[in-house]
Amino acid sequence: MTGSTDDLLLNPRDRALLDAIELVTNRAREACAGDCCTLSASLDACVDEAVTRLWRHPIKTYVPLLALRNVETCIRNGRCPVPEPES
């Protein structure tokens, strides 16, 4: 994403969201590599949903980690989205 003219038009908050989505997408693709992953076609939508749902919370530091955990659970279950854990 770096160097794109679209990046220049984004405010820092939007850029941070896109960076988080990109990071989680890259890690999820690594986790979903190979023929055994049934979510490869819908992985981007799964990542988008996980990151944007968590992004609404005021603390953003752990959003990529928590979103990746959600997506990894989706990969293990073979479906997405995963229900939020009850607190």
N, C-alpha and C positions, 0 to 999 in steps of 0.2 A: 504494500500500500504506500510505501514511502515514495516520494517523488511525483506522485500523481497530482494533476491540477485539481481534482476533486478534494484532495486533502487540504489544499490551501483555502478552500471555501468553508470548511468545517470549523465549528468552534471547538475548543479543547475537550469539552464534555462529550461531544459527538465523536470526536476522533478517538477518545479513550474507549468508548463503547465499541467502535469498529475494531480497534486494536484488540480488545478482549475477545470479540467474536472471531477474529482471525487467529489468535493464539489457541483458543479452544478448538476451532475447526482443524487446525494443523495437528494438534495432539489427538483429537478424535479420529482423524484419518489414519494416524499411526496405529491407534488402538483397533481400528476397524479394517485393517489391511487383510488381504487374503480373501479366499472364497467362502470362509465360514461366517462372514459378517453379513447378516440379512438386511442391515440398515444402510448400506452404502449409498443407495439411491436417495434416501430421505435424510441423510446425515446433516446436511446444511440446515434444513428446517428444524431438526431436532436441536442443533446447536443454537440457532437463532432464538428458539423458544426458551431454552434454558438460560441463556445469557440475558435476554431482555426481561424475563420474569424476575431474575435476581437483581437486575440493574435498578429496579425501582426502589430498592432499599438504600438508606442513606450512606452506608459504609460500602465502598466499592472495592476495597483492597483484596478481598477474598472471592470476588465474583468469578474470576476465571477458574480457580480451584474448585469451587462449589459447582459451577456449571459443568466442568469436566467430570466431576463425580456423577452428576445427574446423567450426563450423556453416556458415560461408561456403564451405568446401570441400565440405560436403554439398550446399549449394545448387548449386555449380558442377557437381558430379558427378550431381546429381539423385537422390541416395540418402543415407541416413544409417543407421547411423553410419559414420564414416570410420575406417579402422584407424589406430591410434596410430603416429606416426612413430618409426622405430627410432633409438635414440640411440647 
